[in-house]
Amino acid sequence: MNTQYVKDTTEKVSANLSSLQCLLSAVDDKIRFYLLDGQTYGPYSEIVHYHAKELQGLLAIMEGILANADMDLDTVIHSLSDALKREAAA
């Protein structure tokens, strides 16, 4: 397999991870806005707020996992860049 192809593919995956991080952040912002709004009343408001907070916790975990994966991919991209430079020099 070509080192340049692997590097390009890894960069695409990294870009997709960044897009996914932005999407998760937007969902988290919507939930946070809902929780801070305080306009939900009625018999189900407590359980809705409970589940919204649970979702926020799950989103935070997913955002952390994605951030770690993106850092790992950055390391791979830098290693591949170094390998390409060595190949070009040889």
C-alpha positions as CSV (number, residue, x, y, z in Angstrom):
1,M,0.0,0.0,0.0
2,N,1.2,3.5,-0.9
3,T,2.3,5.6,2.1
4,Q,0.8,8.8,0.4
5,Y,-2.5,7.0,0.0
6,V,-2.5,6.0,3.6
7,K,-1.7,9.5,4.7
8,D,-4.4,11.0,2.5
9,T,-7.0,8.5,3.8
10,T,-6.0,9.2,7.4
11,E,-6.4,13.0,6.8
12,K,-9.9,12.4,5.5
13,V,-10.8,10.3,8.6
14,S,-9.4,13.1,10.8
15,A,-11.6,15.6,8.9
16,N,-14.6,13.4,9.4
17,L,-13.8,13.1,13.1
18,S,-13.6,16.9,13.4
19,S,-17.0,17.2,11.7
20,L,-18.5,14.7,14.1
21,Q,-17.0,16.6,17.0
22,C,-18.7,19.8,15.8
23,L,-22.0,17.9,15.4
24,L,-21.9,16.5,18.9
25,S,-21.0,19.9,20.3
26,A,-24.1,21.4,18.5
27,V,-26.3,18.7,20.0
28,D,-24.8,19.4,23.4
29,D,-25.5,23.1,23.0
30,K,-29.1,22.4,22.1
31,I,-29.6,20.3,25.2
32,R,-27.8,22.9,27.4
33,F,-30.1,25.6,26.0
34,Y,-33.2,23.4,26.7
35,L,-32.0,22.8,30.3
36,L,-31.3,26.5,30.9
37,D,-34.5,27.7,29.3
38,G,-36.6,26.4,32.2
39,Q,-39.8,26.6,30.2
40,T,-40.8,22.9,30.6
41,Y,-43.6,22.4,33.1
42,G,-45.9,19.5,33.9
43,P,-45.8,16.0,35.2
44,Y,-43.0,14.9,32.9
45,S,-40.6,17.9,33.3
46,E,-38.4,16.2,35.9
47,I,-37.9,13.0,33.9
48,V,-37.3,15.0,30.7
49,H,-34.6,17.1,32.5
50,Y,-33.1,13.9,34.0
51,H,-32.8,12.3,30.6
52,A,-31.4,15.5,29.0
53,K,-28.7,15.6,31.7
54,E,-27.9,11.9,31.0
55,L,-27.6,12.7,27.3
56,Q,-25.2,15.5,28.1
57,G,-23.0,13.1,30.0
58,L,-23.0,10.6,27.2
59,L,-22.2,13.3,24.7
60,A,-19.3,14.4,26.8
61,I,-17.9,10.9,26.8
62,M,-18.3,10.6,23.0
63,E,-16.6,14.0,22.6
64,G,-13.7,12.8,24.7
65,I,-13.3,9.6,22.7
66,L,-13.4,11.5,19.5
67,A,-10.8,14.0,20.7
68,N,-8.5,11.1,21.7
69,A,-9.0,9.4,18.3
70,D,-8.2,12.7,16.5
71,M,-5.0,13.2,18.5
72,D,-4.0,9.6,17.7
73,L,-4.7,10.2,14.0
74,D,-2.6,13.4,14.1
75,T,0.3,11.3,15.4
76,V,-0.1,8.8,12.6
77,I,-0.3,11.7,10.0
78,H,2.9,13.2,11.3
79,S,4.6,9.8,11.3
80,L,3.5,9.2,7.7
81,S,4.7,12.7,6.7
82,D,8.1,11.8,8.1
83,A,8.1,8.5,6.3
84,L,7.2,10.3,3.0
85,K,10.1,12.7,3.5
86,R,12.5,9.8,4.1
87,E,11.2,8.1,1.0
88,A,11.7,11.3,-1.0
89,A,15.2,11.7,0.3
90,A,16.2,8.1,-0.5
